[in-house]
Amino acid sequence: MKVVIVGGGKVGFYLAKTLLEHGHNPIIVEIDRQVCLRVAGDLDIPVISGDGTTLQVLELAMTDADVFASVTGKDEDNLIACQLAKQYFKIERTVARANNPKNAEIMRQLGVDTPVSATNNIARLIERELNTSVIRQLLSLNSGDVSLIEFDIPQEFKNNGITLTNLETPVESTMVAVYHSGKLIVPRGNTKLFKGDRVVILIKDEVMHELYEVFDLKEGEQHDEKNTGFR
């Protein structure tokens, strides 16, 4: 797989090195000529010296490219480079480094397929580690942005008996299943939720913290390991 990487700094260098070790064919575009010489010497891969936010330079790198990643230290450059790759070179998969986590969603809205924020990724990793005693992750989807999770509704649940329609769950979540009194239920709006029920939810990781408030979950709470069929 040929991967074009804009930015030859530490992120771009180690990304290219990893891809090379995995049998792919990275090519780097870097505006700093000294950095170009160092990367070319260390990795022995094609390196193009020039501005990756211009069509003239990108044309030298994009032939037969499968994936495009822009990982410079400037979010605006990463966005522009990905937009050019998508619009002019018809690259199906673009990845942009979001140095400011707040820019990740904006990048997505403006056409970047996968904005990557190291800050957000680290925060989510820490939250997952803290949440393992309360919430179990069954499946990770969309490069880790979405998870299929399960947990037991705690005895402290203040809205015992509430219908799903009246429960203010996060917008970016969908309840997939409820296990109540030995019965598996496909939830609908009139489904009632009770203390001790086990639920399965599809949710974006960025709103996981909202789930804690809705279901009165507490970090460190232990699971009831009864057999429910969700193992």
C-alpha positions in Angstrom: 0.0 0.0 0.0 1.4 3.4 -0.9 0.9 6.1 1.7 1.7 9.7 1.2 2.7 11.5 4.4 2.9 15.3 4.5 5.2 16.3 7.4 8.6 14.8 8.1 8.9 15.7 11.8 8.8 13.2 14.6 5.2 12.1 13.9 5.7 11.7 10.2 9.1 10.0 10.6 7.9 7.4 13.0 4.7 6.9 11.0 6.7 6.2 7.9 9.1 4.0 9.8 6.2 1.9 11.2 4.5 1.6 7.8 7.8 0.6 6.2 8.3 -2.2 8.8 4.8 -3.4 8.1 5.5 -3.8 4.4 3.9 -0.7 3.0 5.4 2.0 0.8 5.5 5.4 2.5 6.5 8.6 0.7 7.1 11.9 2.7 6.5 15.4 1.6 8.4 18.0 3.8 8.9 21.7 3.3 12.2 21.8 5.3 15.0 20.6 3.0 17.3 19.7 5.9 14.6 17.5 7.4 14.1 15.9 4.0 17.8 15.0 3.8 17.8 13.5 7.3 14.6 11.4 6.7 15.8 10.2 3.3 19.1 9.1 4.9 17.6 7.4 7.9 14.7 5.6 6.2 15.8 5.2 2.6 12.4 6.1 1.2 11.3 8.7 -1.3 11.1 12.2 0.1 9.8 15.2 -1.7 11.0 18.7 -0.7 8.2 21.2 -1.0 5.0 22.6 0.4 2.4 19.8 0.8 -0.5 22.3 0.7 0.1 23.0 -3.0 -1.1 21.1 -6.0 2.3 21.4 -7.8 4.1 19.6 -5.0 1.4 17.0 -4.3 1.3 16.0 -8.0 4.9 14.7 -7.6 3.8 12.3 -4.8 0.2 11.2 -5.5 0.6 8.7 -8.4 -1.0 5.4 -7.3 -1.4 6.6 -3.7 -3.9 4.6 -1.6 -3.9 6.6 1.6 -3.0 10.2 2.4 -1.9 11.5 5.8 -1.0 15.0 6.8 0.7 15.2 10.2 2.4 18.6 10.3 2.3 20.8 13.4 -0.2 23.1 11.8 -3.9 22.0 11.8 -4.8 24.4 8.9 -2.1 22.9 6.7 -3.2 19.4 7.5 -6.8 20.3 6.6 -5.8 22.0 3.3 -3.6 19.1 2.3 -6.3 16.5 3.0 -8.9 18.5 1.1 -6.6 18.7 -1.9 -5.9 15.0 -1.8 -9.6 14.3 -1.6 -10.9 16.7 -4.2 -8.1 16.8 -6.8 -6.5 13.4 -6.5 -9.7 11.4 -5.5 -8.0 9.7 -2.5 -10.6 7.6 -0.7 -8.9 7.7 2.7 -7.4 10.8 4.3 -6.0 11.2 7.8 -5.2 14.5 9.5 -3.3 15.2 12.7 -5.3 17.5 14.9 -2.9 19.3 17.2 -5.8 21.1 18.8 -8.4 18.5 19.9 -11.2 21.1 19.3 -10.3 21.1 15.6 -10.9 17.3 15.1 -14.6 17.5 14.6 -14.3 20.6 12.3 -11.9 18.7 10.2 -14.3 15.8 9.9 -17.1 18.1 8.9 -14.9 19.7 6.2 -14.1 16.3 4.6 -11.2 14.7 6.4 -12.0 11.0 6.8 -10.0 10.4 10.0 -8.9 13.3 12.2 -6.5 12.1 14.8 -5.9 14.0 18.1 -3.2 12.6 20.3 -4.7 14.5 23.3 -8.1 13.0 22.8 -6.7 9.5 22.2 -4.7 9.6 25.4 -7.7 11.0 27.4 -9.9 8.2 26.1 -7.3 5.6 26.9 -7.2 6.9 30.5 -11.0 6.9 30.8 -11.2 3.3 29.5 -8.7 2.2 32.1 -10.6 3.9 34.8 -13.9 2.6 33.6 -13.0 -1.1 33.3 -14.5 -2.0 36.6 -17.9 -0.5 35.7 -18.2 -0.7 31.9 -17.0 -3.6 29.7 -16.0 -2.9 26.1 -17.3 -5.6 23.8 -16.2 -4.1 20.5 -14.3 -1.1 19.2 -15.4 0.4 15.9 -14.4 3.2 13.5 -10.8 3.4 14.6 -11.7 3.5 18.3 -14.2 6.4 18.1 -17.2 4.1 18.8 -17.6 1.3 21.2 -20.1 -1.5 21.9 -20.3 -1.7 25.7 -22.2 -3.5 28.4 -22.8 -2.8 32.1 -25.2 -3.5 35.0 -27.5 -0.7 36.1 -26.5 -0.1 39.7 -28.7 -0.2 42.8 -28.2 3.6 43.1 -30.1 4.2 39.9 -32.4 7.0 40.7 -34.7 6.5 37.7 -35.7 3.0 38.5 -38.6 1.9 36.2 -38.2 4.8 33.8 -39.0 4.1 30.1 -36.3 4.5 27.5 -38.2 7.4 25.9 -38.0 9.4 29.1 -34.4 8.6 29.9 -32.0 11.3 28.6 -29.3 9.2 27.2 -26.4 10.8 25.2 -27.5 11.8 21.6 -24.5 9.9 20.2 -25.6 6.5 21.7 -28.1 3.7 20.9 -29.3 1.1 23.3 -28.9 -2.3 21.6 -30.2 -4.8 24.2 -31.6 -5.1 27.8 -31.3 -8.2 29.9 -34.1 -8.3 32.6 -35.1 -11.1 34.9 -33.6 -13.8 32.7 -35.0 -12.4 29.5 -33.3 -10.7 26.6 -35.2 -7.6 25.4 -34.8 -5.7 22.2 -35.4 -2.2 23.6 -38.0 0.2 22.3 -39.3 3.5 23.5 -41.7 2.0 26.0 -39.0 -0.5 27.5 -38.6 0.1 31.2 -35.1 0.0 32.8 -34.6 -1.3 36.4 -31.8 -1.6 38.9 -29.8 -4.7 38.2 -30.7 -4.9 34.5 -27.8 -5.4 32.1 -27.7 -3.2 29.1 -25.7 -3.2 25.8 -25.1 0.2 24.2 -23.4 1.5 21.1 -21.8 4.8 21.9 -19.3 7.4 20.8 -16.3 7.4 23.2 -16.4 11.2 23.5 -19.8 11.1 25.3 -19.0 8.1 27.6 -18.7 10.4 30.6 -22.4 11.5 30.1 -23.4 7.8 30.5 -22.0 7.8 34.0 -24.3 10.6 35.0 -27.4 9.2 33.3 -27.1 5.8 35.0 -25.5 6.9 38.3 -22.5 4.8 37.7 -19.5 5.1 40.0 -15.8 4.4 39.1 -14.5 1.4 41.0 -18.0 -0.3 41.3 -17.7 -4.1 40.9 -19.8 -6.1 38.4 -22.3 -8.7 39.3 -20.8 -11.6 37.4 -24.1 -13.6 37.0 -24.6 -15.5 33.8 -26.6 -13.3 31.4 -25.7 -14.6 28.0 -23.6 -11.6 27.1 -20.3 -13.3 27.8 
